[in-house]
Amino acid sequence: MAKLKTTFFCQNCGSQYSKWQGQCTACKEWNTITEEVIQKPEKSDWKTPSSTSKRISKPLKVNEIDISKEARLDTSDQEFNRVLGGGLVPGSLTLLGGEPGIGKSTLLLQISLKLPYKTLYVSGEESLQQIKMRAERINPNINNCYILTETKTQNIFKQVESLQPDIVVIDSIQTLHSDYIESSSGSISQIKECTTELIKFAKETATPVILIGHITKDGHIAGPKILEHMVDTVLQFEGDRNHVFRILRANKNRFGSTNELGIYEMQGSGLREVSNPSEILISKKDEELSGNAVAATLEGMRPLLIEVQALVSTAVYGTPQRSATGFNAKRLNMLLAVLEKRAGFRLGAKDVFLNITGGITVDDPAIDLAVVAAILSSNEDESLASDICFAAEVGLSGEIRPVQRVEQRILEAEKLGFSTIFISKYNKISLKNTAIKIQLISKVEDLVDFLV
């Protein structure tokens, strides 16, 4: 029998040490270093589901590699397909992370129930009865989805070998454990070993595997950083639990772009795909109100129109308040300074509150012009027309700067029925015969002349 070997791992960042110490020198956390067994027994008695289909690889020239067989699997969820880059790639490993209770299990169970392929949903966190209750609420017509409650990888592979599923979903990787590592579930060694076994299975059988991963209080995937390097795709499921909208982003994608995002709405019957989020993010009003402006922004590659609300009032206390929700507060202060210096508005003694509707956070500089328009509208107590929108960045000298992919923004605004869009005159536009009027401006003063 091989000699038992142990080493020490930091449970926070995954750094390895030869002996125990109180503080991790990598992440500076205290009392996070624990001893784990790393000597593994022989695996001669373990038969993987793919042991009969092993093949020896040989080097090929790039132009000799055939990619025609790598057809993606359609998940029947357009938002999920968009973020993945067109669907699941055979043999890929996808990791989905997010806050507790945000809807990770609901999303993957919902997709598993709709898939036209034979799917094995493995849960180490919920019982069969709990999953059945959720499945009945989401989709009562269940045909191809098999549920397994198991945490030992050896038992999971035995069921996989007999069932031969087309797709495997693991909920979650932190609950799995292997007999070949003598440490508890969720430890650094267990996560690495279980993921390695799943990668081996996925690559040898060309079966896509989707993992759910827990996150730490800092928002990072729990476990070693190498986990994110090992998988092919890392998805992040975000949202505010006080709002109904959820955003699915790709932090890493070996088979597509990381700029795409998917938007869902949480309902009692599960997550609903939001194909046109602009209509939800722009409120419907019976009368025009001051302080409201619409910005044409981009989230990744997807154009969105969002509503910016501003409230300017006389400061009751000595120091004026500056508050921004969903927008960078420092950038708000910069735009207020530009208005005071370049346009002559005395806002230094006034409270300014800014809000991005829908509970989302935007860091696109193209909404600067909409923020300025909303502040001017509230300051003058004059409402803006509901059929105009803005897409430009404001510089420190008061110039209106061009933004990227402005034509996508213009077409999205035209599709939603806006009559006028304000952009920088320095943008190069090749669009012709558009129904929307394109208003070109170069300075903040030009915008003031139009609005005031």
C-alpha positions as CSV (number, residue, x, y, z in Angstrom):
1,M,0.0,0.0,0.0
2,A,1.3,3.4,-0.9
3,K,2.4,5.7,1.8
4,L,-0.2,8.3,2.9
5,K,0.7,11.7,1.6
6,T,-0.8,15.0,2.9
7,T,-0.4,18.6,2.2
8,F,-1.9,21.9,3.3
9,F,-4.3,24.0,1.2
10,C,-5.8,27.5,1.9
11,Q,-9.6,27.0,1.7
12,N,-10.0,30.6,0.6
13,C,-7.7,30.9,-2.5
14,G,-6.4,27.3,-3.0
15,S,-2.7,28.0,-2.3
16,Q,-0.6,25.0,-1.4
17,Y,1.9,24.8,1.5
18,S,4.2,22.1,2.7
19,K,3.4,22.7,6.4
20,W,0.7,24.4,8.4
21,Q,0.8,28.2,9.1
22,G,-1.6,30.6,10.6
23,Q,-1.9,33.1,7.7
24,C,-2.0,32.4,4.0
25,T,0.7,34.5,2.3
26,A,-1.3,34.7,-0.9
27,C,-4.7,36.0,0.2
28,K,-3.6,37.3,3.7
29,E,-6.5,35.4,5.4
30,W,-6.1,33.8,8.8
31,N,-6.9,30.2,9.9
32,T,-7.9,29.1,6.4
33,I,-5.1,26.5,5.9
34,T,-6.1,22.9,6.5
35,E,-4.5,19.5,5.9
36,E,-5.8,17.3,3.1
37,V,-4.8,13.9,1.8
38,I,-3.4,13.9,-1.7
39,Q,-2.2,10.3,-2.1
40,K,-4.8,8.5,-4.2
41,P,-5.2,4.7,-4.4
42,E,-4.9,2.8,-7.7
43,K,-8.0,3.2,-10.0
44,S,-7.6,-0.2,-11.7
45,D,-11.0,-1.3,-10.3
46,W,-12.9,1.7,-11.5
47,K,-14.4,1.4,-15.0
48,T,-15.4,4.7,-16.5
49,P,-18.4,4.8,-18.8
50,S,-16.0,5.6,-21.7
51,S,-13.4,3.0,-21.0
52,T,-14.4,1.0,-24.1
53,S,-14.2,4.1,-26.4
54,K,-10.7,5.3,-25.7
55,R,-8.6,6.4,-28.6
56,I,-5.0,7.4,-29.1
57,S,-4.6,11.0,-30.4
58,K,-2.2,11.8,-33.2
59,P,-1.0,15.2,-34.4
60,L,-2.9,16.8,-37.3
61,K,-2.3,19.9,-39.4
62,V,-4.8,22.8,-38.7
63,N,-6.3,22.5,-42.2
64,E,-6.8,18.7,-41.7
65,I,-9.0,19.1,-38.6
66,D,-12.7,18.4,-39.3
67,I,-15.1,20.6,-37.4
68,S,-18.2,19.7,-39.3
69,K,-19.2,17.0,-36.8
70,E,-19.1,19.4,-33.8
71,A,-22.8,20.5,-34.2
72,R,-24.1,22.3,-31.1
73,L,-27.0,21.0,-29.1
74,D,-30.0,23.3,-29.0
75,T,-31.1,23.9,-25.4
76,S,-34.6,25.2,-26.5
77,D,-33.7,28.4,-24.5
78,Q,-32.8,31.3,-26.8
79,E,-31.2,33.4,-24.0
80,F,-29.1,30.4,-22.8
81,N,-28.1,29.6,-26.4
82,R,-27.1,33.2,-27.0
83,V,-24.8,33.4,-24.0
84,L,-23.2,30.0,-24.9
85,G,-22.6,31.1,-28.5
86,G,-25.2,29.0,-30.2
87,G,-25.8,26.0,-27.9
88,L,-24.0,23.3,-26.0
89,V,-20.8,22.0,-27.6
90,P,-20.4,18.1,-27.3
91,G,-17.8,17.2,-24.7
92,S,-17.8,20.7,-23.1
93,L,-17.9,21.5,-19.4
94,T,-19.9,24.5,-18.4
95,L,-19.8,26.1,-14.9
96,L,-22.7,28.2,-13.7
97,G,-22.3,30.3,-10.5
98,G,-24.5,32.8,-8.7
99,E,-25.8,34.0,-5.3
100,P,-27.8,31.6,-3.2
101,G,-31.5,31.6,-4.1
102,I,-30.9,33.5,-7.3
103,G,-32.4,30.7,-9.5
104,K,-29.4,28.6,-10.7
105,S,-31.1,25.2,-10.0
106,T,-34.4,26.5,-11.3
107,L,-32.8,27.6,-14.6
108,L,-30.9,24.4,-15.3
109,L,-33.9,22.2,-14.2
110,Q,-36.1,24.2,-16.5
111,I,-33.7,23.8,-19.4
112,S,-33.4,20.0,-18.6
113,L,-37.1,19.6,-18.7
114,K,-37.4,21.3,-22.1
115,L,-34.5,19.5,-23.8
116,P,-35.3,17.1,-26.6
117,Y,-32.3,15.0,-25.5
118,K,-32.0,12.4,-22.8
119,T,-30.8,14.4,-19.8
120,L,-29.5,13.2,-16.4
121,Y,-30.0,15.8,-13.6
122,V,-27.8,14.9,-10.6
123,S,-28.6,16.7,-7.4
124,G,-26.6,16.5,-4.2
125,E,-28.5,19.2,-2.4
126,E,-32.2,18.3,-2.8
127,S,-34.3,15.2,-2.4
128,L,-36.3,13.6,-5.3
129,Q,-39.6,14.9,-3.8
130,Q,-38.3,18.5,-3.7
131,I,-37.1,18.3,-7.3
132,K,-40.5,16.7,-8.4
133,M,-42.4,19.6,-6.7
134,R,-40.3,22.2,-8.6
135,A,-40.5,20.3,-11.9
136,E,-44.4,20.1,-11.7
137,R,-44.5,23.9,-11.2
138,I,-42.1,24.6,-14.0
139,N,-43.1,22.1,-16.7
140,P,-45.6,19.3,-15.9
141,N,-44.9,17.5,-19.3
142,I,-41.7,15.7,-18.5
143,N,-40.3,13.2,-21.0
144,N,-36.6,13.0,-21.3
145,C,-35.3,14.2,-17.9
146,Y,-34.0,11.6,-15.4
147,I,-33.3,12.7,-11.8
148,L,-30.6,11.2,-9.5
149,T,-29.8,12.2,-6.0
150,E,-26.2,11.2,-5.4
151,T,-22.9,12.7,-4.2
152,K,-20.4,10.0,-4.8
153,T,-18.8,10.3,-8.3
154,Q,-18.3,6.5,-8.6
155,N,-22.0,5.8,-8.1
156,I,-22.9,8.6,-10.6
157,F,-20.7,7.1,-13.3
158,K,-22.3,3.7,-12.8
159,Q,-25.7,5.2,-13.4
160,V,-24.3,7.2,-16.4
161,E,-22.9,4.0,-17.9
162,S,-26.3,2.3,-17.7
163,L,-28.4,5.3,-18.8
164,Q,-26.1,6.7,-21.5
165,P,-27.5,10.3,-21.3
166,D,-26.9,13.0,-23.9
167,I,-26.4,15.7,-21.3
168,V,-25.4,15.6,-17.6
169,V,-26.2,18.4,-15.1
170,I,-24.5,18.4,-11.7
171,D,-26.1,20.4,-8.8
172,S,-23.6,21.2,-7.4
173,I,-19.9,20.5,-7.8
174,Q,-19.2,21.4,-4.1
175,T,-21.4,18.6,-2.9
176,L,-19.6,15.8,-4.8
177,H,-16.9,13.6,-3.3
178,S,-14.7,10.8,-4.7
179,D,-13.5,7.8,-2.8
180,Y,-10.0,8.4,-4.1
181,I,-9.6,11.6,-1.9
182,E,-9.8,11.3,1.8
183,S,-11.2,14.8,2.6
184,S,-14.7,16.3,3.0
185,S,-16.9,17.5,0.2
186,G,-16.3,21.0,-1.0
187,S,-12.5,20.9,-0.1
188,I,-9.9,22.0,-2.6
189,S,-8.8,18.4,-3.3
190,Q,-12.3,17.1,-3.7
191,I,-13.4,19.8,-6.1
192,K,-10.2,19.3,-8.2
193,E,-10.6,15.5,-8.3
194,C,-14.3,15.4,-9.0
195,T,-13.9,18.0,-11.8
196,T,-11.0,16.1,-13.3
197,E,-13.2,12.9,-13.4
198,L,-16.0,14.8,-15.1
199,I,-13.7,16.4,-17.6
200,K,-12.3,13.0,-18.5
201,F,-15.8,11.6,-18.9
202,A,-17.0,14.6,-21.0
203,K,-14.1,14.6,-23.4
204,E,-14.0,10.8,-24.0
205,T,-17.7,10.4,-24.5
206,A,-18.5,13.8,-26.2
207,T,-21.2,14.4,-23.6
208,P,-21.8,18.0,-22.4
209,V,-21.7,18.4,-18.7
210,I,-23.1,21.5,-16.8
211,L,-22.0,22.2,-13.3
212,I,-23.5,24.5,-10.7
213,G,-21.0,26.2,-8.5
214,H,-21.3,28.0,-5.2
215,I,-19.8,31.4,-4.7
216,T,-18.0,33.0,-1.8
217,K,-19.1,36.2,0.0
218,D,-16.8,38.2,-2.4
219,G,-18.8,36.9,-5.4
220,H,-16.1,34.5,-6.7
221,I,-16.7,30.8,-7.5
222,A,-16.0,28.8,-4.3
223,G,-13.0,26.5,-4.4
224,P,-9.6,26.8,-6.2
225,K,-9.2,29.2,-9.1
226,I,-8.0,26.3,-11.2
227,L,-11.7,25.2,-11.3
228,E,-12.4,28.1,-13.6
229,H,-9.4,27.3,-15.7
230,M,-10.3,23.6,-16.1
231,V,-13.9,24.1,-17.4
232,D,-14.7,25.4,-20.9
233,T,-17.3,28.0,-20.0
234,V,-17.9,30.0,-16.9
235,L,-21.4,31.6,-16.6
236,Q,-22.5,34.1,-13.9
237,F,-26.2,34.3,-12.9
238,E,-26.8,37.8,-11.5
239,G,-29.7,39.8,-10.2
240,D,-31.2,41.5,-7.2
241,R,-33.5,39.3,-5.2
242,N,-35.8,42.3,-4.6
243,H,-36.4,42.6,-8.4
244,V,-37.7,40.0,-10.8
245,F,-35.0,40.3,-13.5
246,R,-32.0,38.0,-13.8
247,I,-29.0,38.5,-16.0
248,L,-26.9,35.6,-17.4
249,R,-23.3,36.6,-18.4
250,A,-20.3,34.6,-19.7
251,N,-17.1,35.3,-17.9
252,K,-15.2,32.8,-20.0
253,N,-16.2,31.0,-23.2
254,R,-13.9,28.9,-25.3
255,F,-16.6,28.4,-28.0
256,G,-18.0,31.9,-28.3
257,S,-18.0,35.5,-27.3
258,T,-18.1,36.7,-23.7
259,N,-20.0,39.9,-24.6
260,E,-23.4,38.3,-24.9
261,L,-25.9,38.3,-22.1
262,G,-29.3,36.7,-21.4
263,I,-32.2,38.3,-19.5
264,Y,-34.8,36.4,-17.5
265,E,-37.8,37.4,-15.5
266,M,-38.6,35.4,-12.3
267,Q,-42.2,34.2,-12.2
268,G,-44.1,31.7,-10.1
269,S,-43.8,29.1,-12.9
270,G,-40.1,29.6,-13.3
271,L,-37.8,31.9,-15.3
272,R,-39.3,33.5,-18.4
273,E,-37.0,34.6,-21.3
274,V,-37.1,38.3,-22.0
275,S,-36.6,38.8,-25.7
276,N,-37.1,42.6,-25.7
277,P,-35.9,44.0,-22.3
278,S,-36.1,47.6,-23.5
279,E,-39.9,47.6,-23.3
280,I,-39.7,46.5,-19.6
281,L,-37.0,48.9,-18.7
282,I,-38.9,51.9,-20.1
283,S,-42.0,52.8,-18.0
284,K,-45.3,53.6,-19.5
285,K,-46.7,56.9,-18.3
286,D,-50.0,58.7,-18.9
287,E,-48.4,62.1,-18.6
288,E,-45.0,63.6,-19.2
289,L,-42.9,64.2,-16.1
290,S,-39.7,66.2,-15.7
291,G,-36.4,64.5,-14.9
292,N,-36.9,61.5,-17.2
293,A,-34.7,60.7,-20.2
294,V,-34.1,57.5,-22.2
295,A,-30.6,56.3,-23.1
296,A,-29.6,53.8,-25.8
297,T,-27.0,51.6,-24.2
298,L,-25.2,48.3,-24.9
299,E,-24.9,45.3,-22.6
300,G,-22.2,43.3,-24.2
301,M,-23.4,43.0,-27.9
302,R,-27.0,43.6,-27.1
303,P,-28.6,47.1,-27.4
304,L,-30.9,48.2,-24.6
305,L,-32.9,51.3,-24.1
306,I,-33.1,52.3,-20.4
307,E,-34.8,55.1,-18.5
308,V,-32.7,57.5,-16.5
309,Q,-34.5,59.5,-13.7
310,A,-33.1,62.6,-12.0
311,L,-34.3,64.8,-9.2
312,V,-32.8,68.2,-8.5
313,S,-34.0,70.1,-5.5
314,T,-32.8,72.9,-3.2
315,A,-30.5,71.6,-0.5
316,V,-32.3,71.7,2.9
317,Y,-29.1,71.1,4.8
318,G,-25.8,72.8,4.4
319,T,-24.0,70.2,2.3
320,P,-25.8,69.2,-0.9
321,Q,-26.5,65.5,-1.4
322,R,-25.3,63.5,-4.3
323,S,-26.9,60.0,-4.7
324,A,-26.8,57.6,-7.6
325,T,-28.5,54.2,-7.9
326,G,-27.2,52.0,-10.7
327,F,-24.8,54.7,-11.9
328,N,-21.2,55.6,-10.8
329,A,-21.5,58.4,-8.2
330,K,-18.1,59.8,-9.1
331,R,-19.1,60.1,-12.7
332,L,-22.3,61.9,-11.6
333,N,-20.2,64.4,-9.8
334,M,-18.0,64.9,-12.9
335,L,-21.1,65.6,-15.1
336,L,-22.5,68.1,-12.5
337,A,-19.1,69.9,-12.6
338,V,-19.2,70.0,-16.4
339,L,-22.7,71.5,-16.3
340,E,-21.7,74.1,-13.8
341,K,-18.5,75.1,-15.6
342,R,-19.5,74.8,-19.3
343,A,-23.2,75.4,-19.3
344,G,-23.5,77.9,-16.4
345,F,-26.0,76.0,-14.3
346,R,-25.6,76.6,-10.5
347,L,-26.0,73.1,-9.1
348,G,-23.5,73.4,-6.3
349,A,-26.2,74.3,-3.7
350,K,-28.8,71.7,-4.9
351,D,-29.4,68.1,-4.0
352,V,-29.1,65.7,-7.0
353,F,-30.5,62.2,-7.0
354,L,-30.1,59.8,-10.0
355,N,-31.7,56.4,-10.6
356,I,-31.5,53.8,-13.4
357,T,-34.9,52.2,-13.5
358,G,-35.3,48.4,-13.4
359,G,-32.8,47.8,-10.7
360,I,-29.9,47.3,-13.1
361,T,-26.4,48.8,-13.0
362,V,-24.9,50.4,-16.1
363,D,-21.3,51.4,-16.7
364,D,-21.6,52.3,-20.4
365,P,-20.3,55.9,-20.9
366,A,-22.9,56.4,-23.7
367,I,-25.6,57.2,-21.1
368,D,-23.8,60.4,-20.0
369,L,-25.9,62.5,-22.4
370,A,-29.1,61.0,-21.0
371,V,-28.0,61.7,-17.5
372,V,-27.2,65.4,-18.4
373,A,-30.6,65.7,-20.1
374,A,-32.5,64.2,-17.1
375,I,-30.7,66.6,-14.7
376,L,-31.4,69.6,-16.9
377,S,-35.1,68.6,-17.2
378,S,-35.5,68.2,-13.5
379,N,-33.7,71.5,-12.8
380,E,-35.9,73.5,-15.1
381,D,-39.0,71.4,-14.3
382,E,-39.6,70.9,-18.0
383,S,-40.5,67.4,-19.3
384,L,-38.7,65.9,-22.2
385,A,-40.6,64.5,-25.1
386,S,-41.2,60.7,-24.7
387,D,-40.1,59.9,-28.2
388,I,-36.5,61.2,-28.0
389,C,-33.4,59.3,-26.7
390,F,-29.7,59.9,-26.2
391,A,-26.5,58.0,-26.9
392,A,-23.2,59.9,-26.4
393,E,-20.4,60.4,-23.9
394,V,-19.7,63.8,-22.3
395,G,-16.1,64.9,-21.9
396,L,-14.6,67.1,-19.2
397,S,-14.4,70.1,-21.6
398,G,-18.1,69.8,-22.4
399,E,-17.6,68.1,-25.8
400,I,-20.0,65.4,-26.9
401,R,-17.8,62.4,-27.6
402,P,-18.7,59.5,-30.0
403,V,-19.5,56.0,-28.8
404,Q,-19.0,52.6,-30.3
405,R,-21.6,50.7,-32.3
406,V,-23.8,53.7,-32.6
407,E,-25.7,52.3,-35.5
408,Q,-27.0,49.3,-33.4
409,R,-28.3,51.9,-30.9
410,I,-30.0,53.9,-33.6
411,L,-31.7,50.8,-35.1
412,E,-32.9,49.6,-31.7
413,A,-34.4,53.1,-30.9
414,E,-36.1,53.2,-34.3
415,K,-37.5,49.7,-33.8
416,L,-39.1,50.8,-30.5
417,G,-40.8,53.8,-32.1
418,F,-38.5,56.7,-31.1
419,S,-38.6,59.7,-33.4
420,T,-35.3,61.4,-32.5
421,I,-31.9,60.3,-31.2
422,F,-29.2,62.7,-30.0
423,I,-25.6,61.5,-30.8
424,S,-22.2,63.1,-31.3
425,K,-21.5,64.7,-34.6
426,Y,-18.1,63.0,-34.6
427,N,-19.7,59.5,-35.0
428,K,-19.4,58.1,-38.5
429,I,-22.8,56.8,-39.6
430,S,-23.5,54.9,-42.9
431,L,-27.3,54.5,-42.2
432,K,-29.6,56.0,-44.8
433,N,-33.3,56.5,-45.1
434,T,-34.0,55.8,-41.5
435,A,-37.4,56.7,-40.0
436,I,-35.7,58.1,-36.9
437,K,-34.3,61.6,-37.0
438,I,-30.6,61.7,-36.0
439,Q,-29.7,64.9,-34.2
440,L,-25.9,65.6,-34.2
441,I,-24.5,67.8,-31.5
442,S,-20.9,68.6,-30.5
443,K,-21.1,70.5,-27.1
444,V,-23.2,70.4,-24.0
445,E,-24.3,73.9,-24.9
446,D,-26.0,72.6,-28.0
447,L,-28.0,70.2,-25.9
448,V,-29.1,73.0,-23.6
449,D,-30.2,75.1,-26.6
450,F,-32.4,72.2,-27.7
451,L,-33.9,71.4,-24.3
452,V,-34.2,74.7,-22.4
